[in-house]
Structure formats: structure tokens, C-alpha cells
Amino acid sequence: LLKAPRGGGVAQAGCAGRWCLARPANAMVVSGSADEGAAACADGAPAPCPSLYADVWEFSGVDWQVTHQFNSGLERDCTVASKEPRLHLPAVSLPALQLLRHSLHMPGATTVDGGRLNLFEVHLLLLASMCDAILPSTVNELKFALARRIQARPSSARAERRANSATMWASDGDSDGEAAIFEQPEVGTEAVDISVCSVAGMKETVPRVGVARMDAPIVDHRLSRQVRYVAVLLYPPGLRHMSSNLGEALATSFMDEEFVDSMRHLNTDGPDGLLRAFDKYLSTMTILPTVHLPGDAEDTLELPGSVLPDTLLSDKMVESIEDAICESRGIPKLQHHHHHSHHGPFDQAADHLGGGGASFFVEVDEIQGSESWHMTHRLRQGLELDSAKKSSGVHLPRVSVAALAQLRQMLTSSTVALDIAAECAVSAVNVAMDMLRRSHLPQAANDELARALVDRAVGAGVGNIRTSGTADGLGEVIKPVQNDEACHVLAITSRHIPPTTAMRGAFLRFKSPLNFSFPSTEAPVRFLVVFIGPEQAKLSTLADSVAALAVDEDLMGELNRAGAVSDFIEAFDRRLSSLQVIPHARLRQDTKSRSRLSDGSKAPELSLDIDPDHDVGYDLDVPWWWRKVVSIIQTWQV
């Protein structure tokens, strides 16, 4: 374990007398060597940067095993013993993302290696960067654990995964379908190796992470892969319940092409560039809300007296990605097993729509100072429309992790009011005003708050979505329909609030029967959320992130059924612990396997990146659910 490493490094005593791997002279925090990954596509050449796939290894105390795999925007759970489908969109936890961000900001979290190290030596290099957080008696144990990780026999690891896959799909004759996607990545794909381990001898109560990028991939013959990135994540035993969430959060970030592009430019940007890239990634995460699609009579065998089951929009998304991957590689399409599966914290909710079958329409309105109210966003059934952008189409909602953290801090027993009886919009906003006044705002800010809310209640100076939005009529798609209930998110920026003052919020749910609606909105109001803050606050980001959650059908059903404020807050916590993410990634056609589709047309590049300025028309020859998926994903042209 302590042999002299190649590339000029030597094993020497360090870290308070412990043995550590010394950094070789050409392995620095910021390397001066050329970045081969960035050069591959810096000149705009048609050859794309290598795609990435990720394996998350977890140490059980006895042995290492792969618990999660990521490739082409999908996640595969490798430890599920039941027959529940394991392929799904990546799910991330807000607390895990916050802890990961904190860890990446610690000194020595990022290393750019310009030397010729093997995989074990890189792991030791990362361990050395975290010595300050580990008790001396634990370091050697970690070295032996990492050595066992590197020496894991590929036959056992792959046999276990293939056995699980065979057990899962044996009855359907599709035992190797997932292996073709996750264990045999396309030619040129590089690996991200993530090791997650509990450390009893940590001095801190927060996890530590080390990430290394190789200028040239390490060839791992045992697992037949080329490793470009290596990460070691250590956590104290008190965070054992979050171990998988931490690994998933880190792996999901590597599926985002913008984040990876920043990793490829660390030589010029330095470690600070990674931190900026990660913060940017956290500020514009595209999520897929839970949307239930009714069963398609054309695709379902109807029996006398049977009821067509519904499925989730995420299931259709996963099936579409699977088909695209198989099409691009020229392999048989997988048999889909995602129907009626619920990957999330609300699996037990049978009545997923609130209000006894109502769906929710969400509107975000903003006002600054003495200006008039204006609509910024409308959302319905998982779609979002930026009403201020004339050329913008509908797209999936985006959230900011920082904004979601602020939201969670605001949710207390004093900021949530349930089953409010209101006869009109004015009486509804009066309740919100009373709640916000108790937060000790300056009197001038209270006066500004009262004027703004009353103006919104009576409709003074508020634009109408029917005269704004897109020129192609997409505003009509997002309009509320019969039986919809509304959730209004109001953001008020006040110049009378000191810059350092935290944003305030009030969350109201109104009792049935719903007796009022806001002007310009036909749907009766079930929920009202009001935020107020100084000019320096990012109120727009907070309001947009809350609206993105409010369009989630399962969450809104839970909020509508909550019998107490504590239940209301717990529903938010469950959703924030499992956010389905759409990575900004592209599925590129494998020209070596199939350069053309079955009808002879050229295969396009399939994109998971959401382009709000690109609209896709409808094809009347495809099933209705596919038209809905296309309308949401925007950039897919299959």
C-alpha cells in the first residue's frame, strides 16, 4: 500500500505522523498541462466531447458494491431486490445537495492531476487532501478499504449486477437490456468513479469530498473502462441515512454537460471555476414534476368493467430515453417495465389530485416598489410558460437549490395557515397581510405591502395572459380549464426594507367551498403564497422555484389533504428529499452502429437539454401521450 508511486511521487510520512501519498511535482491543485478533454471540442470540431457515465460504490463495512449507475440521463438502482423497476430519472435530495456544496467549498476538495498515477494512487491522493478531517487511527483503515475497492474482482461485481438484472427481467426475456446500457457504454464514453464510505473517526459532523480529474483517462482493465474523474466521499456515521443520497447527488451533477464542461476547463479557471460551475448547476436545475397521465385506450387491453390505469409522465420519459439509446446503438429495444411505478415519496397516495379530482393551475405575479403587477410565469400539468418572453415556448420548470433552502426555512407554524374562510380576494389578502405584519417589517414596507396586495386583489394594473405570452397561442395551453383550482404566488419587492433583511413569506390554504378567484384568472383560489423582501433579494428565483413545486400533482394533493401545519410542512420535506432531475445532456447517435433510422432518414442528436425558445409541432399519427411528452421536452424530434 505504501509503495513509491509512479510519476515522481514518493510515499512519505505526513498528516501528523501518518503515511500519506505525497503529491508528485506535476500534480497540483491547478495543473499547467494542456487539458485534453477541453481541447477536443474547443475549436468547434464536429467530434463531441466524450460522454460520461458514473458508478457509485458504497462500502458496507465488509465489502464494496455498486449501488447506483448513471448513463445518458438515467439512473439505475443496483441494490433493489424486489421486482420494482430500477431504471428511472435521477432523484436528488435537497439536504444532500447542500451538504455536497459545503464539502466542495472545503480546502483541497478539487485536484487536477497532471501525472501518471494509477487508480489506487489517485484515491490515496484524495485521501491525503482530507487528512485534516480524519483521526490518525483511522487513516490506515481507510487505505486498506480503498485498496479493497480498487482490487474488487470485475467478475464478481459484474456477475452480481447481471444476476440482479436477470432476476428482474427473466420473466420478460430482457435480462441483458439494462446491462447493454449501463455496463457496456458506447465507444468513447469515459467513467466517473465515485467511492462513498462511512468513517467512524471523522473529526467533523459533515461529509468531506475529494474530486480529481485526469488529463488522460486511467485505463481500468478490471472493469474495462477509461476513468476520467475520481471522487472519494467520506461521511460520519451520523449521516449514514444519507450515504446513497450524497453519492447520487454527486453522480447526477456529472450527467450535466455544462457542469462537466467547466470541469474540463479547470486548468484555466482553477478550483474556483468548479465551485462557480456547481453553484450555477444548483441555480438552474430542471425538474420533472409528478404528472399523472390517464391510460391510453388504444394501448391497453380493456376488459368488461375494467378501469384504465394511469401512468406517470416520468415513466414515459424513461421509456423514450431507453428507446432512443437502443435506436442509436442498433440494439433491440427494451421491454418497458415502468408503467404504474411511482419513484418518489408519495407512493402511498391513491388520490393524487387535490380537491377530490381537481388539477392545479399556478401563476406567479411580481411587483417592484410603486410599479404595477405583472405576470411572469404560468404553469399547468408539468409545463411552464414565461409570459414575459414573447418568443418563448413552454418548458419544464427550473428550481434553485438556494431558493428551496430559503423556502424550507420559511415554513414554520407561524407562516402557514390552513382552511381559511374567505368570501372574496380582498379578504384573502388581508389574512396574508396580517401574517406578514407579525414579522416586524418597517411601517413603510407594511404600507407598501397593503397597497400591492389590494391592487392585486381588485386587479388594478394587472396584465392578462390572453394578451401576452407566445405568438403561436401556447398561452392557451397553460390557461386554467374547468375544475382547475389555482395556486397564486405573489412576490413583492420593497425599497423600504433594509438590504440585509431576510425575505418573509406566508402560505395560505383556503377551505371549501372556494368562493373567489383573482382578476384575470378564472380558476378559484385554493392556495396563496406571498413573499416580500428587499430590492437585493432574489425574490423572482424564490417565487419561480415555489411555483415549480406547486405544479407537482402528488405534492399538491398532499398539501390539500394535510390536516395540520406539521403535516403540511412534512409534505414539503418529503418532496424536497426526492426531486426528479432532467440533466442537461445529449444522447448522440452512434454512427458506427446506426447512422440512419428505420425509415432511411438521418438520425438526429437527441437532447435532454431544455430549450425554451424551440417549439416542436404535433404529429397526429403518434399516440396522444407521446404528443404530450414532445410538448414538454421541446427539443426531441424522433
C-alpha positions, 0 to 999 in steps of 0.5 A: 500500500505504501509503495513509491508511486509512479510519476515522481511521487514518493510515499512519505510520512505526513498528516501528523505522523501518518503515511500519506501519498505525497503529491508528485511535482506535476500534480497540483491543485491547478495543473499547467498541462494542456487539458485534453478533454477541453481541447477536443471540442474547443475549436468547434470540431464536429467530434463531441466531447466524450460522454460520461457515465458514473458508478457509485460504490458504497462500502458496507463495512465488509465489502464494496458494491455498486449501488447506483449507475448513471448513463445518458440521463438515467439512473439505475438502482443496483441494490433493489431486490424486489421486482420494482423497476430500477431504471428511472430519472435521477432523484436528488435530495435537497439536504444532500445537495447542500451538504455536497456544496459545503464539502466542495467549498472545503480546502483541497476538495478539487485536484487536477492531476497532471501525472501518471498515477494509477487508480489506487494512487489517485484515491490515496491522493484524495485521501491525503487532501482530507487528512485534516478531517480524519483521526490518525487511527483511522487513516490506515483503515481507510487505505486498506478499504480503498485498496479493497475497492480498487482490487474488487474482482470485475467478475464478481461485481459484474456477475452480481449486477447481471444476476440482479438484472436477470432476476428482474427481467427473466420473466420478460426475456430482457435480462441483458437490456439494462446491462447493454446500457449501463455496463457496456457504454458506447465507444468513447464514453469515459467513467466517473468513479465515485467511492462513498464510505462511512468513517467512524473517526471523522473529526467533523459532523459533515461529509468531506469530498475529494474530486480529481480529474485526469488529463488522460483517462486511467485505463481500468482493465478490471472493469474495462473502462477509461476513468476520467474523474475520481471522487472519494466521499467520506461521511460520519456515521451520523449521516449514514441515512444519507450515504446513497443520497450524497453519492447520487447527488454527486453522480447526477451533477456529472450527467450535466454537460455544462457542469462537466464542461467547466470541469474540463476547463479547470486548468484555466479557471482553477478550483474556483471555476468548479465551485462557480460551475456547481453553484450555477448547476444548483441555480438552474436545475430542471425538474420533472414534476409528478404528472399523472397521465390517464391510460391510453385506450388504444394501448391497453387491453380493456376488459368488461368493467375494467378501469384504465390505469394511469401512468406517470409522465416520468415513466414515459420519459424513461421509456423514450430515453431507453428507446432512443439509446437502443435506436442509436446503438442498433440494439433491440429495444427494451421491454418497458417495465415502468408503467404504474411505478411511482419513484418518489415519496408519495407512493402511498397516495391513491388520490393524487389530485387535490380537491377530490379530482381537481388539477392545479393551475399556478401563476406567479405575479411580481411587483417592484416598489410603486410599479404595477403587477405583472405576470411572469410565469404560468404553469399547468400539468408539468409545463411552464410558460414565461409570459414575459418572453414573447418568443418563448415556448413552454418548458419544464420548470427550473428550481434553485437549490438556494431558493428551496433552502430559503423556502424550507426555512420559511415554513414554520407554524407561524407562516402557514395557515390552513382552511381559511374562510374567505368570501372574496380576494380582498379578504384573502389578502388581508389574512396574508397581510396580517401574517406578514405584519407579525414579522416586524417589517418597517411601517413603510414596507407594511404600507407598501405591502397593503397597497400591492396586495389590494391592487392585486386583489381588485386587479388594478394594473394587472396584465392578462395572459390572453394578451401576452405570452407566445405568438403561436397561442401556447398561452392557451395551453397553460390557461386554467380549464374547468375544475382547475383550482389555482395556486397564486404566488405573489412576490413583492419587492420593497425599497423600504426594507433594509438590504440585509433583511431576510425575505418573509413569506406566508402560505395560505390554504383556503377551505371549501367551498372556494368562493373567489378567484383573482382578476384575470384568472378564472380558476378559484383560489385554493392556495396563496403564497406571498413573499416580500423582501428587499430590492437585493433579494432574489425574490423572482428565483424564490417565487419561480422555484415555489411555483415549480413545486406547486405544479407537482400533482402528488405534492399538491394533493398532499398539501390539500389533504394535510390536516395540520401545519406539521403535516403540511410542512412534512409534505414539503420535506418529503418532496424536497428529499426526492426531486426528479432531475432532467440533466442537461445532456445529449444522447448522440447517435452512434454512427458506427452502429446506426447512422440512419433510422428505420425509415432511411432518414438521418438520425438526429442528436437527441437532447435532454437539454431544455430549450425554451425558445424551440417549439416542436409541432404535433404529429397526429399519427403518434399516440396522444401521450407521446404528443404530450411528452414532445410538448414538454421536452421541446427539443426531441424530434424522433 
